[in-house]
Amino acid sequence: MSLLERLLVRIKGLKPEGTIAERTVKSAGWLMGQNIVGRLLQLGMLAVLARLVGPAELGLVGIALLTLSATKKFTNIGLNKALIQKTEENVDSHLNTTWMLEVGRGVLIASLLFAIAPPVGEWFFDEPRAVEIIRVIGLSPLLLGFRNPGIVYFQKNLEFHKEFAYKIGGDSAQFLVGVGYALVNPTAWAFVFGFLAADVVKLVLSYVIHGYRPFPSFDLDVAKDLVNYGKWVTGSSILFFIYGEGDDAFVGWLLTPTALAYYQYTYRFSNAPATELSQVITRVMLPAYSKLQTDEEVLRGAFLKTLRVTALVSFPSAIGIAAIAPDFVVAVFGEEWTPAVPAMQVLAFYGLFRALGKTFGPIWEAIGRPDYVTKLSALRVVLIAIFIYPMTNTLGIVGTALTVTGIYVFPMMPLDIYVMSRSIDLPMGEIYYEFVYPFIASVTMGLTIWYLGTVSPFSPLVNLVVLIPAGVVVFVALAWILELVTNWTVRDNFEQIYRNLTA
């Protein structure tokens, strides 16, 4: 058998099929691979732009992305989540209406951004150069509104091998166009054109990869059914923007576009592992949990296994990033970005709590209680609103980072755990227990890497190359020791994952 034939057989073996557990694990593998490759492409582009374009220009992009994100979040009616949550395997009867709603939403957002660009850029952020960038980047939702609605089956049927091709195609286009333009003309427009190139490619691929062909028709009853489920998703989406990106908007308004670039870049890089992991969790586990929603005992076991793996990845990622942040910023971004280091260290821990928190939402949505996400998000927004001004005004972007992180530590994470305990009849102690061993191993690893970094005589780049693999080795060794001397069962979980992948 040739090498190509063996490769095709292997890929076919990884196609998400089999039992729910096997399909879920294989889908998670595809989605994790997609997120890793996609994030490397995106972060690679951002690193190039950080050096070629600089924080002042990238702050203009930050203003445009915030404006785009706000309009998207405030008009998100949760159509895909409503389709995924349905127990029926075939939702073709809903897709034409979904397509019409998405097209209408795209037209609405693009028109709105064109109209509000001057007051947002000139008045709110006091940056007239952002006006045209906001208007051009507003073409993104218009393009994506015309996507093939059949791509919902990628997630609903756990067919993430198809989404891999769809998403990586867009990310590759963004990298090539963004970096290529920056090499010729190092301005904020390099990011904008790369961003739109990704949407054009994804629009085309949505019709190439999936065979459904939408037709302009609208069913009012279907629309009411979708919107009725999605109303809580809309509320949580709005609140997610306020507590997830409201801090960015506040930094851009109170401080400067340069400070905004510092904050957004440190947020993206420090939260990258948590972001990718949380995306896998929310997108794979929602359809998986939805299929298990009638069996509470199985649902509890699936949740604990998901939380265990999440903690095993999130704790060392966050603590490791905080330890290597000084060398990372100088080596990757350049000396100009040094003021961003303290914020990056704080936000690394925010990424940890974000990843852990993302394990709760899919459960609540699967059992038909998306209102839990909305109500808890509302409380977080109130707390951020109380503390963000005095903290940012006093400590700059570090104060902003401390605000969003501190509120997650207390009271939000304890409240999330309490509500989850009541939702699926699971003792709180069992949830907290999943954090103990990863915390012990990660703190020990983090202190070791931090000490080695302080005594190293080498350059930041050399330190980065040495300390990252050293941290991995230290953590794996500590985890292996804990597995031997305690009743930590994480190895059994990974063995089960491997069996499901190879089944």
Secondary structure by P-SEA (a helix, b strand, c coil): ccaaaaaaaaaaaacccccaaaaaaaaaaaaaaaaaaaaaaaaaaaaaaaaaccaaaaaaaaaaaaaaaaaaaaaccaaaaaaaaccccccccaaaaaaaaaaaaaaaaaaaaaaaaaaaaccccccccaaaaaaaacaaaaaaaacccccccccccccaaaaaaaaaaaaaaaaaaaaaaaaaccccaaaaaaaaaaaaaaaaaaaacccccccccccaaaaaaaaaaaaaaaaaaaaaaacccaaaaaaaaaccaaaaaaaaaaaaaaaaaaaaaaaaaaacaaaaaaaacccaaaaaaaaaaaaaaaaaccaaaaaaaaaaaaaaaaaccccccccaaaaaaaaaaaaaaaaaaaacaaaaaaaccaaaaaaaaaaaaaaaaacaaaaaaccaaaaaaaaaaaaaaccaaaaaaaaaaaaacccaaaaaaaaaaaaaaaaaaaaaaaaaaaaccccaaaaaacaaaaaaaaaaaaaaaaaaacccaaaaaaaaaaaaaac
